[in-house]
Amino acid sequence: MTTTAPRPFGRALCAMITPFTAGGALDPDAARAHAAHLVAEGCDGIVLSGTTGESPTTTDAEKSALLRAVRAEVGDGVPLLTGVGSPDTAHTLRLARQAEEAGADGLLVVSPYYSRPPQAAVEAHFLRVADSTGLPLMLYDIPGRTGTRIEPETLLRLAEHPRVVAVKDCAYDMLGSTKVLTRTSLAYYSGCEELNLPLYAVGGAGYVSTVANVAPRHMRAPLDAFDAGRTEEAARLNRNTAHLTELMMASGLPGAVTAKALLAAGPVREPLQPAGRGAADGLREAYEELLALG
């Protein structure tokens, strides 16, 4: 029953946090250790400098240093993508070229945010990025944060570019996603943990998960069971992760905050604030519940 969906970056990807020292500086050693742990625990690939990686508050130099540190740790066999999205096309192009020089295997590119460009401008932005390097692109469709959807018709046109190969899907539109899956060879990665298994079941490639920072094997297990034809087990394993997913991703706190609360991976950068004691205790309880389920 194994899916035949394209998987250009593997199947189980983690949207990795960016560890900081107690003083708030980038902590490359902690980043290397965490990346090695994720790979050992079943992550096929890692996405750096995304929202969970606090990309809005890390400098261009820090993004490059983070990528170089993680690449040195995991070697060439683990796909590494790095976020290069910004509301400024020129800045995005600079970040894309920097990522290629630092050893990225692919680029995660979010829609230009805040200015809410029309679809023709969104399409032109992505094509400019695709033409700026030799790296493949994963387009990040998350209108709840950017204010702008990558409409299915736009994705159908972008899929004609040879370096536009994947989508990180946070649009909450299964019909639209299925339409693009049916008519293109784009690899669809769920960016919303509650949709990991449903999207996979209709032909998705896998996921890019924040929760995988703390529970990589548990996030991967439903897909493993599904591929083995054990669909009831896959559904049960998926349900097991629901409570932790809800607290980490839908409690009103950003995923970077909740993941760092569980990992003790240094502070978050302002304007983010650390989780309060009550929230941290609840997260720990949900995590221990998941561990107890096996």
Buried (B, 14 or more C-beta within 10 A) or exposed (E): EEBEBBBBBBBBBBBBBBBBEEEEEBBBEBBBBBBBBBBEBBBBBBBBBBBBBBBBBBEBEBBBBBBBBBBEBBEEEBBBBBBBBBBEBEEBBBBBBBBBEBBBBBBBBBBBBEEBBEBEBBBEBBBBBBEBBEBBBBBBBBBEEBBBBBBBEBBBBBBEBEBBBBBBBBBBBBEBBBBBBEEBEBBBBBBBBBBBBBBBBBBBBBBBBBBBBBBBEBBBBBBBBBBEEBBEBBBBBBEBBEBBBEBBBEBEBBBBBBBBBBBEBBBBBEEBEBBEEEBBEBBEEBBEEBEEEE
